[in-house]
């Protein structure tokens, strides 16, 4: 198994060069086709008929904003240029549907959307606001309800399920692979310097099992997130939290559908054609009439046009900061600190922009990049324009670093934040090169530390101590930024720092965030702070979304290559990918590994 793994690892690098060759040839073939489709990328505005329903199909990944997801090259070639819907589009469409008298309600078509708890919470808040206006919401699970879909659907006036469908409510679990033995077998040692007992991002490379500190923090934030979600579900399904958790522990997914009705988990069992007739009746249509469904992208076109006049800028900062997010050929995107700083400066100098909301959805990344973004935002504040942060699924480590200076911080109860810590992780693969591959490295140097880190050499005690001092200084600066931004002492920040991860509820209790709410709440706060009256300004999203066919093609080639490699390596693929992530990152990081909510 190990021999096969090493052969595939070595072969994969050769594969990268072959893939790049194919990339260049493919770019010539596809470029004309893609550019010819650019004119089709605009959105159409719906003509809403009377007795219509807003049809929200919960399927695929829910991105932060339009253009956040990757379109399939083959879909484009076949003329299908649709993307997964964004949280921005969905929330806007729900608001517009509430205000449109021709729209009688919302139809939640549940097919297993992929979203972290905070995204679902923001979407649920928008649905709750819609429901409070007196219009109904109907939810249907054709094959069943996944946990995320059920959280959204539970507030519906009626929940319908296919007679052979299922409900999957199971709570949350976090599974973390520990790589130390694998690295030992490969002859790779991770030389780690860190500050923060709870800074768990390095644990998988230095320990063989989870530390008690990491188990404690993980148990707490998972428990708080699940309680927030399960209490909401229980309240809307007219049961207590204890009753719901008792059902969850009985393995709901195995329950017979009629038992789900009996336990008030769903309201009625209907087939798809019966659901269609139900929707016709509730929307006031005759049996022989067609359903009048309006999709979110029709109601809220995904075109963000610039405009003159007073604006509140919403600047998106999503992904890892200056890091390799796992795409073997750069297919994944993150935060380019240099580009983001340029955007912040441009907004500062734009007289039409009266205030800024930074939308942060980031697990952190480069400590250097985080400091540059913090400084650019500090300059923005000095201009006198108000500045708030809206946290998404994550605003942790470097994500909190760039948030802490805001005049007001908004988060969801289920946001993952904090993780105020810093670490360095320098791979030493001297043994692997010498003993596994049979390569001897000889060094000639002029100064004592001239070969520090050269070709994966082990650090000397002096070099390791110097790196630790560097990390200590970085941590001291990080906590000072947080203390100054939150207007508290540095010692009080250090008491809740130590790299500890907090859920939004705990973060509020510890003063790391100010208010629960989403982007719209942050925009309203900034507008009020800027002295703008409701209806006298508009929200403008930045940076502008543009179709870059080169990035699209690059992403396509990366995805194709990864699929091929995954097929060849099987279960070993994730470990190989993790090694490449380590080698591709900066050595000094403010980062937490994103959590998979299963």
C-alpha positions as CSV (number, residue, x, y, z in Angstrom):
1,X,0.0,0.0,0.0
2,X,2.8,2.4,1.0
3,X,4.8,1.6,-2.2
4,X,1.7,2.3,-4.3
5,X,1.1,5.6,-2.5
6,X,4.7,6.8,-3.1
7,X,4.5,5.8,-6.8
8,X,1.3,7.7,-7.2
9,X,2.6,10.7,-5.4
10,X,5.7,10.9,-7.6
11,X,3.6,10.2,-10.7
12,X,1.1,12.9,-9.8
13,X,3.8,15.6,-10.3
14,X,4.5,14.3,-13.8
15,X,0.7,14.3,-14.3
16,X,0.6,18.0,-13.5
17,X,3.0,18.8,-16.3
18,X,1.0,16.6,-18.7
19,X,-2.3,18.3,-17.6
20,X,-0.8,21.7,-18.1
21,X,0.1,20.8,-21.7
22,X,-3.5,19.6,-22.2
23,X,-4.6,22.9,-20.6
24,X,-2.8,25.0,-23.2
25,X,-4.2,23.0,-26.1
26,X,-7.8,23.0,-24.6
27,X,-7.6,26.8,-24.0
28,X,-7.2,27.4,-27.7
29,X,-10.1,25.1,-28.6
30,X,-12.5,26.4,-25.9
31,X,-11.7,30.1,-25.7
32,X,-13.8,31.1,-28.8
33,X,-16.7,29.1,-27.5
34,X,-16.6,30.6,-24.0
35,X,-16.2,34.2,-25.2
36,X,-19.1,33.7,-27.6
37,X,-21.2,32.7,-24.6
38,X,-20.3,35.8,-22.6
39,X,-23.2,37.7,-24.0
40,X,-25.6,35.1,-22.7
41,X,-24.5,35.5,-19.1
42,X,-26.9,38.3,-18.2
43,X,-30.0,37.6,-16.2
44,X,-33.6,38.0,-17.2
45,X,-36.3,39.7,-15.2
46,X,-39.4,37.6,-14.5
47,X,-42.9,38.7,-15.5
48,X,-44.8,37.6,-12.4
49,X,-48.3,36.4,-12.9
50,X,-51.1,36.5,-10.3
51,X,-51.2,33.5,-8.0
52,X,-47.6,32.7,-8.4
53,X,-45.3,30.9,-5.9
54,X,-41.6,31.6,-5.3
55,X,-40.0,28.2,-6.1
56,X,-36.8,27.7,-4.0
57,X,-35.1,24.5,-5.1
58,X,-32.7,23.5,-2.4
59,X,-30.2,21.6,-4.4
60,X,-26.4,21.9,-4.7
61,X,-24.1,24.3,-2.9
62,X,-25.3,27.6,-1.6
63,X,-22.5,30.1,-2.3
64,X,-22.1,33.5,-0.7
65,X,-22.9,35.5,-3.8
66,X,-23.5,35.1,-7.6
67,X,-20.3,34.0,-9.3
68,X,-19.0,32.3,-6.2
69,X,-19.4,28.8,-7.6
70,X,-17.7,27.1,-10.5
71,X,-19.7,26.4,-13.6
72,X,-19.1,23.2,-15.5
73,X,-17.2,23.6,-18.7
74,X,-19.3,20.9,-20.4
75,X,-22.5,22.6,-19.3
76,X,-21.2,25.9,-20.9
77,X,-20.4,24.1,-24.1
78,X,-23.9,22.7,-24.2
79,X,-25.4,26.1,-23.6
80,X,-26.3,25.6,-19.9
81,X,-24.7,28.6,-18.1
82,X,-26.7,28.3,-14.8
83,X,-24.9,28.2,-11.5
84,X,-25.9,27.2,-8.0
85,X,-27.9,29.9,-6.3
86,X,-26.2,32.3,-3.9
87,X,-27.3,33.3,-0.4
88,X,-27.4,36.8,-1.6
89,X,-29.8,36.0,-4.5
90,X,-32.0,33.8,-2.2
91,X,-32.4,36.4,0.5
92,X,-33.1,39.2,-2.0
93,X,-35.7,37.0,-3.8
94,X,-37.5,36.2,-0.5
95,X,-37.6,39.9,0.4
96,X,-39.0,40.8,-3.1
97,X,-41.5,38.0,-2.9
98,X,-42.8,39.3,0.4
99,X,-43.4,42.7,-1.1
100,X,-45.0,41.3,-4.3
101,X,-48.8,40.9,-4.1
102,X,-48.8,38.5,-7.0
103,X,-46.7,36.0,-5.1
104,X,-48.9,34.0,-2.8
105,X,-46.3,32.0,-1.0
106,X,-43.0,30.0,-1.1
107,X,-42.5,26.5,-2.3
108,X,-39.4,24.9,-0.7
109,X,-38.4,22.0,-3.0
110,X,-36.0,20.1,-0.8
111,X,-33.3,18.1,-2.6
112,X,-30.3,18.3,-0.4
113,X,-28.7,21.7,-0.5
114,X,-25.1,21.9,0.7
115,X,-24.6,24.7,3.3
116,X,-23.0,25.2,6.7
117,X,-25.2,26.0,9.7
118,X,-24.6,29.8,9.5
119,X,-25.7,30.0,5.9
120,X,-28.8,28.0,6.7
121,X,-29.5,30.2,9.7
122,X,-29.4,33.4,7.6
123,X,-31.7,31.8,5.0
124,X,-34.1,30.6,7.7
125,X,-34.2,34.1,9.2
126,X,-35.3,35.5,5.7
127,X,-38.0,32.7,5.4
128,X,-39.2,33.5,8.9
129,X,-39.5,37.2,8.0
130,X,-41.5,36.2,4.9
131,X,-43.8,34.0,6.9
132,X,-44.4,36.8,9.4
133,X,-46.0,38.9,6.7
134,X,-48.9,36.4,6.5
135,X,-47.9,34.5,3.4
136,X,-47.6,30.7,3.6
137,X,-44.6,28.4,3.0
138,X,-44.9,24.9,1.8
139,X,-42.0,22.4,1.9
140,X,-41.7,19.1,0.0
141,X,-39.1,16.3,0.3
142,X,-39.3,14.2,-2.9
143,X,-36.7,11.7,-1.7
144,X,-36.6,13.1,1.8
145,X,-35.2,15.8,4.0
146,X,-31.5,16.1,4.7
147,X,-30.7,17.7,8.1
148,X,-29.9,21.2,6.6
149,X,-33.1,21.1,4.4
150,X,-35.2,20.0,7.4
151,X,-33.9,22.9,9.5
152,X,-35.2,25.3,6.8
153,X,-38.4,23.4,6.1
154,X,-39.4,23.0,9.7
155,X,-40.7,26.5,9.8
156,X,-43.1,25.9,6.8
157,X,-46.8,26.0,7.3
158,X,-47.0,22.5,6.0
159,X,-44.3,19.9,5.4
160,X,-45.0,17.2,2.8
161,X,-42.9,14.0,2.3
162,X,-43.0,11.4,-0.4
163,X,-44.7,8.2,1.0
164,X,-41.4,6.3,0.5
165,X,-39.1,9.2,1.6
166,X,-37.1,9.7,4.7
167,X,-36.0,12.3,7.2
168,X,-32.3,12.5,8.2
169,X,-31.9,14.3,11.5
170,X,-28.9,13.0,13.4
171,X,-27.1,15.9,15.2
172,X,-23.5,16.9,14.5
173,X,-20.3,15.0,14.6
174,X,-16.8,16.1,13.7
175,X,-14.2,13.6,12.4
176,X,-10.6,14.7,12.2
177,X,-7.9,12.6,10.5
178,X,-4.6,12.5,12.3
179,X,-1.6,12.3,9.9
180,X,1.4,11.9,12.2
181,X,1.9,8.1,11.7
182,X,1.5,8.6,7.9
183,X,4.1,11.3,7.9
184,X,6.4,9.2,10.1
185,X,6.1,6.3,7.6
186,X,6.9,8.7,4.8
187,X,9.9,10.1,6.6
188,X,8.4,13.5,7.0
189,X,8.4,15.5,10.2
190,X,6.4,18.6,10.8
191,X,8.4,21.1,12.8
192,X,5.7,23.1,14.7
193,X,5.8,26.3,16.6
194,X,2.6,27.7,17.9
195,X,0.9,29.9,20.5
196,X,-2.4,28.7,21.9
197,X,-3.3,25.5,23.7
198,X,-6.4,25.3,21.6
199,X,-4.8,26.0,18.3
200,X,-5.8,22.6,16.9
201,X,-5.0,23.1,13.2
202,X,-1.5,21.7,13.9
203,X,-2.7,18.7,16.0
204,X,-3.1,16.2,13.1
205,X,0.6,16.6,12.3
206,X,2.1,16.5,15.8
207,X,-0.3,14.0,17.6
208,X,-1.8,10.7,16.9
209,X,-5.1,11.5,18.7
210,X,-7.2,14.5,19.7
211,X,-6.0,16.5,22.7
212,X,-8.3,17.1,25.6
213,X,-8.3,20.8,24.9
214,X,-9.4,20.3,21.3
215,X,-12.1,17.8,22.4
216,X,-13.4,20.3,24.9
217,X,-13.7,23.2,22.4
218,X,-15.1,21.0,19.6
219,X,-17.7,19.5,22.0
220,X,-18.8,22.9,23.1
221,X,-19.2,24.6,19.8
222,X,-20.9,21.6,18.2
223,X,-23.2,21.3,21.2
224,X,-24.2,25.0,21.0
225,X,-24.7,25.0,17.3
226,X,-26.9,21.9,17.5
227,X,-28.9,23.3,20.4
228,X,-29.6,26.5,18.5
229,X,-30.8,24.6,15.5
230,X,-32.7,21.8,17.3
231,X,-34.5,24.4,19.6
232,X,-35.7,26.3,16.5
233,X,-36.9,23.1,14.9
234,X,-38.6,21.9,18.0
235,X,-40.4,25.2,18.5
236,X,-41.7,25.3,14.9
237,X,-42.8,21.6,15.0
238,X,-44.6,22.1,18.3
239,X,-42.5,19.9,20.5
240,X,-39.8,20.3,23.2
241,X,-36.1,20.1,22.6
242,X,-35.9,17.0,24.7
243,X,-38.6,15.3,22.7
244,X,-36.9,16.2,19.4
245,X,-33.5,14.9,20.7
246,X,-35.1,11.7,21.9
247,X,-36.4,11.1,18.3
248,X,-33.0,12.0,16.8
249,X,-31.3,9.4,19.1
250,X,-33.7,6.8,17.8
251,X,-32.2,7.1,14.3
252,X,-34.9,9.0,12.5
253,X,-33.7,8.1,9.0
254,X,-34.8,4.5,9.6
255,X,-38.4,5.4,10.7
256,X,-41.3,4.4,8.5
257,X,-42.9,7.4,6.8
258,X,-46.2,7.0,8.6
259,X,-44.3,7.1,11.9
260,X,-42.8,10.5,10.9
261,X,-46.3,11.8,10.6
262,X,-47.3,10.3,13.9
263,X,-44.4,12.0,15.6
264,X,-45.2,15.4,14.0
265,X,-41.9,15.4,12.1
266,X,-43.9,15.9,8.8
267,X,-47.5,16.8,8.2
268,X,-48.6,14.6,5.2
269,X,-47.3,12.0,2.8
270,X,-47.9,12.8,-0.8
271,X,-46.5,11.8,-4.2
272,X,-45.0,14.5,-6.6
273,X,-48.2,14.7,-8.7
274,X,-50.3,15.1,-5.6
275,X,-48.0,17.8,-4.3
276,X,-48.5,19.7,-7.5
277,X,-52.2,19.6,-7.1
278,X,-51.9,20.8,-3.5
279,X,-49.8,23.7,-4.6
280,X,-52.4,24.6,-7.3
281,X,-55.2,24.7,-4.7
282,X,-53.3,26.8,-2.2
283,X,-52.3,29.3,-4.8
284,X,-55.8,29.6,-6.1
285,X,-55.4,27.8,-9.5
286,X,-57.7,25.4,-11.1
287,X,-56.8,21.7,-11.5
288,X,-56.2,22.0,-15.3
289,X,-54.0,25.2,-15.0
290,X,-50.2,25.1,-14.8
291,X,-48.4,26.0,-11.7
292,X,-47.0,29.5,-11.8
293,X,-43.5,29.2,-10.3
294,X,-41.0,32.0,-10.1
295,X,-37.4,31.1,-9.4
296,X,-35.1,33.2,-7.2
297,X,-32.8,34.2,-10.1
298,X,-35.8,35.4,-12.2
299,X,-37.1,37.5,-9.3
300,X,-33.7,38.8,-8.3
301,X,-31.5,38.8,-11.4
302,X,-27.8,38.0,-10.7
303,X,-26.5,41.2,-12.3
304,X,-24.9,43.6,-9.9
305,X,-24.7,46.9,-11.8
306,X,-22.7,49.9,-10.5
307,X,-24.6,53.1,-9.9
308,X,-24.0,56.6,-8.9
309,X,-25.4,58.2,-5.7
310,X,-24.9,57.3,-2.1
311,X,-23.9,53.6,-1.6
312,X,-23.1,51.2,1.2
313,X,-20.4,48.9,-0.1
314,X,-20.5,45.2,0.8
315,X,-17.0,43.8,0.2
316,X,-16.8,40.0,0.1
317,X,-13.7,38.4,1.7
318,X,-14.3,34.6,1.3
319,X,-11.9,31.7,1.5
320,X,-8.4,31.2,2.8
321,X,-6.1,34.2,3.0
322,X,-3.2,34.0,0.5
323,X,-3.2,30.2,0.7
324,X,-3.5,27.0,-1.2
325,X,-7.1,25.8,-0.6
326,X,-6.6,22.4,-2.0
327,X,-6.9,22.7,-5.7
328,X,-4.1,20.7,-7.2
329,X,-3.8,23.2,-10.1
330,X,-5.0,26.3,-8.4
331,X,-8.7,25.6,-9.1
332,X,-9.9,26.8,-5.7
333,X,-10.0,30.5,-4.9
334,X,-9.5,32.4,-1.7
335,X,-8.6,35.9,-0.5
336,X,-5.8,37.7,-2.3
337,X,-4.7,40.1,0.4
338,X,-3.0,42.5,-2.0
339,X,-6.0,42.7,-4.2
340,X,-8.4,43.1,-1.3
341,X,-6.3,45.9,0.1
342,X,-6.5,47.7,-3.3
343,X,-10.3,47.3,-3.2
344,X,-10.6,48.7,0.3
345,X,-8.5,51.8,-0.7
346,X,-10.6,52.3,-3.8
347,X,-13.8,52.3,-1.7
348,X,-12.2,54.7,0.8
349,X,-11.5,57.1,-2.1
350,X,-14.9,56.7,-3.7
351,X,-17.0,59.7,-2.7
352,X,-20.3,57.8,-3.5
353,X,-19.4,55.1,-0.9
354,X,-20.6,56.3,2.5
355,X,-19.7,53.2,4.5
356,X,-18.4,49.6,4.3
357,X,-19.7,46.2,5.3
358,X,-17.0,43.5,5.1
359,X,-18.6,40.2,4.6
360,X,-16.1,37.6,6.0
361,X,-16.4,33.9,5.4
362,X,-12.9,32.7,6.0
363,X,-11.0,30.3,8.2
364,X,-8.0,32.6,8.0
365,X,-4.6,32.0,6.4
366,X,-1.4,34.0,6.1
367,X,-0.5,36.0,9.1
368,X,1.2,38.6,6.9
369,X,-1.8,38.9,4.6
370,X,-4.1,39.3,7.5
371,X,-2.1,42.2,8.9
372,X,-2.1,43.9,5.6
373,X,-5.9,43.7,5.3
374,X,-6.3,44.9,8.9
375,X,-4.1,48.0,8.1
376,X,-6.1,48.8,5.0
377,X,-9.3,48.6,7.0
378,X,-7.9,50.8,9.7
379,X,-7.1,53.4,7.1
380,X,-10.6,53.2,5.8
381,X,-11.9,53.9,9.4
382,X,-9.6,56.9,9.7
383,X,-11.4,58.4,6.7
384,X,-14.5,58.8,8.8
385,X,-16.6,56.3,7.0
386,X,-18.4,53.7,9.2
387,X,-17.2,50.1,8.9
388,X,-19.0,46.9,10.1
389,X,-18.3,43.2,9.6
390,X,-20.9,40.6,8.7
391,X,-19.6,37.1,9.6
392,X,-20.7,34.1,7.5
393,X,-20.0,30.5,8.2
394,X,-16.5,31.2,9.4
395,X,-14.6,34.2,10.6
396,X,-11.9,32.5,12.5
397,X,-8.2,33.0,13.1
398,X,-7.1,35.3,10.3
399,X,-10.8,35.7,9.5
400,X,-11.2,37.2,13.0
401,X,-8.0,39.2,12.6
402,X,-9.4,41.2,9.7
403,X,-12.8,41.5,11.5
404,X,-11.7,42.7,14.9
405,X,-11.2,46.4,14.0
406,X,-14.8,46.9,12.8
407,X,-17.0,49.4,14.7
408,X,-19.7,46.7,14.9
409,X,-19.5,42.9,14.3
410,X,-22.6,41.0,13.2
411,X,-22.6,37.1,13.3
412,X,-25.1,34.3,13.2
413,X,-25.5,32.1,16.3
414,X,-24.0,29.3,14.4
415,X,-21.0,31.2,13.0
416,X,-17.6,29.7,13.8
417,X,-15.2,32.5,15.0
418,X,-12.4,33.3,17.4
419,X,-9.4,30.9,17.1
420,X,-7.2,33.8,18.0
421,X,-3.8,32.1,17.7
422,X,-0.9,31.7,15.3
423,X,1.4,28.9,14.3
424,X,4.2,27.9,12.1
425,X,4.5,24.5,10.4
426,X,7.7,23.7,8.5
427,X,7.9,20.3,6.9
428,X,11.2,18.4,7.2
429,X,11.5,15.8,4.5
430,X,15.2,15.2,4.8
431,X,14.7,11.5,5.9
432,X,12.2,10.9,3.1
433,X,14.6,12.2,0.5
434,X,17.6,10.4,1.9
435,X,16.2,7.1,3.1
436,X,13.1,6.6,1.0
437,X,14.3,8.0,-2.3
438,X,18.0,7.5,-1.9
439,X,19.0,11.1,-2.5
440,X,21.9,12.5,-0.5
441,X,22.0,16.3,-0.1
442,X,25.3,18.0,0.5
443,X,25.4,21.7,1.6
444,X,28.1,24.3,1.3
445,X,27.3,27.6,3.2
446,X,29.0,30.9,4.1
447,X,27.0,31.5,7.3
448,X,25.7,29.4,10.2
449,X,22.0,29.6,9.2
450,X,22.3,30.1,5.4
451,X,20.8,26.6,4.8
452,X,17.8,27.2,7.1
453,X,14.9,25.3,5.5
454,X,16.8,24.5,2.4
455,X,15.4,21.3,0.6
456,X,13.4,20.3,3.7
457,X,16.4,20.2,6.1
458,X,15.6,19.9,9.8
459,X,15.8,23.1,11.8
460,X,18.5,23.4,14.5
461,X,17.4,24.2,18.1
462,X,18.6,27.8,17.5
463,X,16.6,28.1,14.3
464,X,13.5,26.6,15.9
465,X,13.8,29.0,18.9
466,X,14.0,31.9,16.5
467,X,10.8,30.7,14.7
468,X,9.1,30.4,18.0
469,X,10.0,34.0,18.9
470,X,8.6,35.1,15.6
471,X,5.3,33.3,16.2
472,X,5.2,34.8,19.8
473,X,5.6,38.3,18.3
474,X,2.9,37.6,15.8
475,X,0.5,36.4,18.5
476,X,1.2,39.4,20.6
477,X,0.4,41.7,17.6
478,X,-2.8,39.7,16.8
479,X,-4.1,40.0,20.4
480,X,-3.2,43.7,20.5
481,X,-5.2,44.2,17.3
482,X,-8.2,42.4,18.9
483,X,-7.9,44.3,22.1
484,X,-7.7,47.7,20.4
485,X,-10.6,46.8,18.1
486,X,-12.8,45.5,20.9
487,X,-11.8,48.3,23.3
488,X,-10.6,45.9,26.0
489,X,-7.3,45.0,27.6
490,X,-4.9,42.7,25.8
491,X,-4.8,40.4,28.9
492,X,-8.6,40.0,28.7
493,X,-8.3,39.0,25.0
494,X,-5.5,36.5,25.8
495,X,-7.8,34.8,28.4
496,X,-10.3,33.9,25.6
497,X,-7.7,33.5,22.9
498,X,-5.2,30.6,23.0
499,X,-6.4,29.6,19.5
500,X,-9.8,28.6,20.9
501,X,-12.7,28.3,18.5
502,X,-16.1,29.7,19.5
503,X,-19.6,29.4,18.1
504,X,-21.5,32.7,17.6
505,X,-23.4,32.3,20.9
506,X,-20.2,31.9,23.0
507,X,-18.5,34.6,21.0
508,X,-21.2,37.0,21.9
509,X,-20.9,36.1,25.6
510,X,-17.1,36.8,25.5
511,X,-17.5,40.1,23.6
512,X,-16.0,39.0,20.3
513,X,-19.1,39.9,18.4
514,X,-21.8,42.6,19.0
515,X,-25.0,41.5,17.4
516,X,-26.7,38.5,15.8
517,X,-27.8,39.2,12.3
518,X,-26.9,39.0,8.6
519,X,-25.6,41.3,5.9
520,X,-28.8,43.3,5.6
521,X,-28.6,44.1,9.4
522,X,-25.0,45.2,9.0
523,X,-25.9,47.4,6.0
524,X,-28.7,49.1,7.9
525,X,-26.4,49.8,10.8
526,X,-23.7,51.3,8.6
527,X,-26.3,53.4,6.7
528,X,-27.7,54.8,10.0
529,X,-24.2,55.5,11.2
530,X,-23.5,57.4,8.0
531,X,-26.6,59.4,8.4
532,X,-28.4,58.0,5.4
533,X,-32.2,57.6,5.5
534,X,-34.0,54.4,4.4
535,X,-34.6,54.4,0.6
536,X,-32.0,57.2,0.0
537,X,-29.1,54.8,-0.6
538,X,-28.3,51.5,-2.3
539,X,-26.2,48.5,-1.4
540,X,-23.4,47.7,-3.9
541,X,-21.5,44.5,-3.8
542,X,-17.7,44.3,-4.4
543,X,-15.6,43.1,-6.1
544,X,-17.5,43.1,-9.3
545,X,-18.3,39.6,-10.6
546,X,-16.7,39.0,-14.0
547,X,-16.6,35.9,-16.1
548,X,-12.9,35.1,-16.5
549,X,-12.8,32.3,-19.0
550,X,-9.2,31.5,-18.2
551,X,-10.0,30.9,-14.6
552,X,-13.0,28.9,-15.6
553,X,-11.0,26.7,-17.9
554,X,-8.2,26.3,-15.3
555,X,-10.9,25.2,-12.8
556,X,-12.3,22.7,-15.2
557,X,-8.9,21.2,-15.9
558,X,-8.1,21.1,-12.2
559,X,-11.4,19.3,-11.5
560,X,-10.8,16.8,-14.3
561,X,-7.3,16.1,-13.1
562,X,-8.4,15.7,-9.5
563,X,-11.2,13.3,-10.5
564,X,-8.8,11.2,-12.4
565,X,-6.2,11.1,-9.6
566,X,-9.0,10.4,-7.0
567,X,-10.1,7.4,-9.1
568,X,-6.5,6.0,-9.2
569,X,-5.6,6.6,-5.6
570,X,-9.0,5.8,-3.9
571,X,-8.8,6.2,-0.2
572,X,-5.3,7.5,-0.3
573,X,-6.3,10.5,-2.4
574,X,-7.3,12.7,0.6
575,X,-4.0,12.1,2.3
576,X,-2.1,13.0,-0.8
577,X,-4.1,16.2,-1.2
578,X,-3.5,17.1,2.4
579,X,0.3,16.8,1.9
580,X,0.1,19.1,-1.1
581,X,-1.9,21.6,0.9
582,X,0.9,21.6,3.6
583,X,3.6,22.2,1.0
584,X,1.7,24.9,-0.8
585,X,1.0,27.1,2.3
586,X,2.9,29.9,3.9
587,X,4.8,28.7,7.0
588,X,3.4,31.2,9.5
589,X,-0.4,31.1,9.6
590,X,-3.5,32.4,11.4
591,X,-5.7,29.5,10.3
592,X,-8.2,27.0,11.5
593,X,-9.1,24.0,9.4
594,X,-12.7,24.3,8.1
595,X,-15.2,22.0,9.8
596,X,-17.3,19.5,7.9
597,X,-20.8,19.5,9.2
598,X,-22.2,16.0,8.5
